[in-house]
């Protein structure tokens, strides 16, 4: 029986692609373990998936001044030694890392223990954690054709992002029933990431009088972002987040309004959902979502509206334009050469493990 260690954490985006690989890995007979931080989101998600979990000390890779920047290198060093000990104990054949700060000591330990490590980079350009880990890896998988030029020749593989297979098996009727909708108007789904987007939430709610003339709206607004004054509004369903019901809500959806996180937009591509992307601005990020959105726009998969230009009027007009041209975007996604990302990533894992 082959053994694999999954690692990555800090946000759900660094965990869910790992978990998307689990069913296929199990079918191939892999024994699966997860190494993450002591109390990160990855611990809860991995344990819910029934994967043996091991926590190590980790720091945070900050781009701003913080006194913890002086102490975190010692936490990373401690995590490196803990990871070495774990790898010697578990004796895996391969490591798969989805990135995030906790993955850096694990990938470094993999090199020390002569275990091949595979990285996955979701964004257009590698994040800091993956940049630190690339010299130690066997292969690095990526989502975008443009990313290949930023990676070492011979290591880069264009795979797309592994997504959960259950997202593809939703029931439209169940989704409409859950939202309290009918089939008389098309459905717009807004999702702003695991924590929501305060600005998009505000503008979308300002635009509701116009939007509800043409659409029914499912609004995934993030934890703590419900608006009590909108409860019971006909054609509008707000949720902090969606879990088991998400595949059905996707099935009921005609078009999507979303941030441009790499995992989210790869799910929209796999689901063939025409989408309007509003990437995080440079003032709130390193610009990766702007690049992600630009790539999908250039490939014909998405419309893009920059947050700086978003008002309730521009949002409504963009959503109406997207819906009018939905077949064009759907056709472009149908022609995408990035398909079966799980299968492609598994092939790289099998190559490394053998």
Rosetta blueprint (number, residue, H / E / L):
1 X L
2 X L
3 X E
4 X E
5 X E
6 X E
7 X E
8 X L
9 X L
10 X L
11 X L
12 X H
13 X H
14 X H
15 X L
16 X H
17 X H
18 X H
19 X H
20 X H
21 X H
22 X H
23 X H
24 X H
25 X H
26 X H
27 X H
28 X L
29 X L
30 X L
31 X E
32 X E
33 X E
34 X E
35 X E
36 X E
37 X E
38 X L
39 X L
40 X L
41 X H
42 X H
43 X H
44 X H
45 X H
46 X H
47 X H
48 X H
49 X L
50 X L
51 X L
52 X E
53 X E
54 X E
55 X E
56 X E
57 X L
58 X L
59 X L
60 X L
61 X L
62 X L
63 X L
64 X L
65 X L
66 X L
67 X H
68 X H
69 X H
70 X H
71 X L
72 X H
73 X H
74 X H
75 X H
76 X H
77 X H
78 X H
79 X H
80 X H
81 X H
82 X H
83 X H
84 X H
85 X H
86 X H
87 X H
88 X H
89 X H
90 X H
91 X L
92 X L
93 X L
94 X E
95 X E
96 X E
97 X E
98 X L
99 X L
100 X L
101 X L
102 X L
103 X H
104 X H
105 X H
106 X H
107 X H
108 X H
109 X H
110 X H
111 X H
112 X H
113 X L
114 X L
115 X L
116 X E
117 X E
118 X E
119 X E
120 X E
121 X E
122 X L
123 X L
124 X L
125 X L
126 X L
127 X L
128 X H
129 X H
130 X H
131 X H
132 X H
133 X H
134 X H
135 X H
136 X H
137 X L
138 X L
139 X E
140 X E
141 X E
142 X E
143 X L
144 X L
145 X H
146 X H
147 X H
148 X H
149 X H
150 X H
151 X L
152 X L
153 X L
154 X L
155 X L
156 X E
157 X E
158 X E
159 X L
160 X L
161 X L
162 X L
163 X L
164 X L
165 X H
166 X H
167 X H
168 X H
169 X H
170 X L
171 X L
172 X H
173 X H
174 X H
175 X H
176 X H
177 X H
178 X H
179 X H
180 X L
181 X L
182 X L
183 X L
184 X L
185 X L
186 X E
187 X E
188 X E
189 X E
190 X E
191 X E
192 X L
193 X L
194 X L
195 X L
196 X L
197 X L
198 X H
199 X H
200 X H
201 X H
202 X H
203 X H
204 X H
205 X H
206 X H
207 X H
208 X H
209 X H
210 X H
211 X H
212 X H
213 X H
214 X H
215 X E
216 X E
217 X E
218 X E
219 X E
220 X E
221 X L
222 X L
223 X L
224 X L
225 X L
226 X L
227 X L
228 X H
229 X H
230 X H
231 X L
232 X L
233 X L
234 X L
235 X L
236 X E
237 X E
238 X E
239 X E
240 X L
241 X L
242 X L
243 X L
244 X L
245 X L
246 X H
247 X H
248 X H
249 X H
250 X H
251 X H
252 X H
253 X L
254 X L
255 X E
256 X E
257 X E
258 X E
259 X L
260 X L
261 X L
262 X H
263 X H
264 X H
265 X H
266 X H
267 X H
268 X H
269 X H
270 X H
271 X H
272 X L
273 X L
274 X E
275 X E
276 X E
277 X E
278 X L
279 X L
280 X L
281 X L
282 X H
283 X H
284 X H
285 X L
286 X L
287 X L
288 X H
289 X H
290 X H
291 X H
292 X H
293 X H
294 X H
295 X H
296 X H
297 X H
298 X H
299 X L
300 X L
301 X L
302 X E
303 X E
304 X E
305 X L
306 X L
307 X H
308 X H
309 X H
310 X L
311 X L
312 X H
313 X H
314 X H
315 X H
316 X H
317 X H
318 X H
319 X H
320 X H
321 X H
322 X H
323 X H
324 X H
325 X L
326 X H
327 X H
328 X H
329 X H
330 X H
331 X H
332 X H
333 X H
334 X H
335 X L
336 X L
337 X L
338 X L
339 X L
340 X L
341 X H
342 X H
343 X H
344 X H
345 X H
346 X H
347 X H
348 X H
349 X H
350 X H
351 X H
352 X H
353 X H
354 X L
